Amino acid sequence: MTNPSETTANRLERLAAALLDENASYGELRQACQDFSVLGEEVTGIGEQSAEPDQARETILSSGKAVSPLVAARCAWDFARTSRFARGLHAALLEAQRRFPGQAIHTLYAGCGPYATLILPLLGRLQRGAFRFTLVDVHPLALDNARKIIGHFGFEDFIDDYLLVDASTADFANLRPIHVAVTETMNRAMMTEPQLAVSANLARYLEADGILVPEQITVSAALLDAGKEFTLLPPDYQGAPPPLQRRRLELGAVMVLDKAMAQSLGAAATPERLPPVALPWPEQQQRQGLRPALLTHIRVFGPHTLGCYDSSLTIPERLKITAPPEGPARWEFTYRLGRRPGFEHRFAE
């Protein structure tokens, strides 16, 4: 909770300590992220109480939707996402120091939003002079306020530049060597937003042993019984909750986005669609009562992950099938790039 006599610098340090604490409870992380959002709005004026007319303006890029500065600010509320991305990025920065001894570690942060959410909790814990950052956003309001909040806390000497560009197409060749590239420009199941295109472009400019964050995003197809995804307990239930009795058929990955994949895309002309991935369609008896969905798993870096239901990014994305085949078939998935990225699926005999 906010203490009226506490300085903003002390508040940020307290919140950062909670976000990076591996032993923090969900309640502590939730409170820290709520307080972080309040702090961000106090400093920048972007947030729920703001009358700024441009804060809700999104942009449709050639590679997908760039969410508005207001929505980017709201992402901080997702406490699992915010804490695990912060921890994962912190771990990646320290690993980059090990890989590039004697060099100032330069990080390209694409889609920084108005609060620079992924790096702001880290800067007070990093050695000045040993780490440099270039912040990128396509919205002038977001970038201006990222500059404002960084300056408010006295972290200007960590920043190389603020670039108002589309990170999915911009040329970053003239920047100093890039050791870490981080972007969280995604929705569940890689829908709508340009995570793939941004990752592919950033990966082109990484040093040979550089690190892409998130380290891996896996989207897989499954059939699940929605009624058994959670165990509902009566209000007067006492004791530990019983183990989940989920019914699922996990059929396989339809995309694994990592540095190698991103670099292979970045080295070629951008296709309209990725090559299809085909999975076996189960017999009717196996899939009785089950509904199709895409599941998202994110490995931010090392052990710092987001699994199913941990975050708004990893809620299953339900799929519609109007006439499923009765006999053996292949369930084919193709990822569509462009202004409306996402998966298309069909059955092939």
Secondary structure, 3 states (H helix, E strand, C coil): CCCCCCCHHHHHHHHHHHHHCCCCCHHHHHHHHHHHHHHHHHHHCCCCCCCCHHHHCCEEECCEEECCHHHHHHHHHCHHHHHHHHHHHHHHHHHHHHHCCCCCEEEEEECCCCCCCCCHHHHCCCCECCEEEEEEECCHHHHHHHHHHHHHCCCHHHEEEEEECCCCCCCCCCCCCEEEEEECCCCHHHCCCCHHHHHHHHHHCEEEEEEEECCEEEEEEEEECHHHCCCCCCCCCCCCCCCCCCCEEEEEEEEEEEHHHHHHHHCCCCCCECCCEEEEECCCCCCCCCEEEEEEEEEEECCEEECCCCCHHHCCEECCCCCCCCCCEEEEEEEECCCCCEEEEEEEC
